[in-house]
Amino acid sequence: MKNPLPKIILLLSICFLFACKNNTSPFYDKVLKSEKGHFRGAQIGASIEQTKPLENENFLIDEMSDYLHYDYEISMGNSYTVTYDFSAKNELYEIETAIFLDVIKDADLLFENFSDHFNKKYGKGKKEADGYLSWNTTSSISNSKITVSMINDSQSYGFITIFVRDLSY
């Protein structure tokens, strides 16, 4: 009798390839928006005038001299908000993105996608005591130390928060 082990290994390899082929959340590109900057094309240290054109003005909910707030609907039951905070010197010091998904498994996959993205961009992330996963980098505009932190706080629905902060504020 022939050894079935090579056929089993081949079959498992093919299944593994198909399982890994489409492992990107359908929401990933919409939330990421751009590979440029620290997140969504925005760079910590940029002015409000440099940051505002990066977003769609139709989704601007609140605007002040030191604050921009956008609400985006992805699809029925799935949405995200993006807020930008600016200092008195008109320098972006924080980006906060809150993502709300009606299916927890969708949030788990999206969290994994962003973990992979930030690991590639900033190096391996660190798991903090408060549950956040964080990465450190530097602003090319202000030379300030920046932290990117993210948490999957899903309970009865999918909920992910991503913060990009200038550590000097």
Protein Blocks (a to p, Z undefined) as FASTA:
>chain_A
ZZfklmmmmmmmmmmmmmmmmmccfklmmmnopaghjbghiaghiafklmmmmpcfklpm
bdcfkbccddddfbghiacdddddddfkopafbdcdddddfbfklmmmmmmmmmmmmmmm
nopadddfkopacdddddfklopacddddddfbfkbccdddddddfkZZ
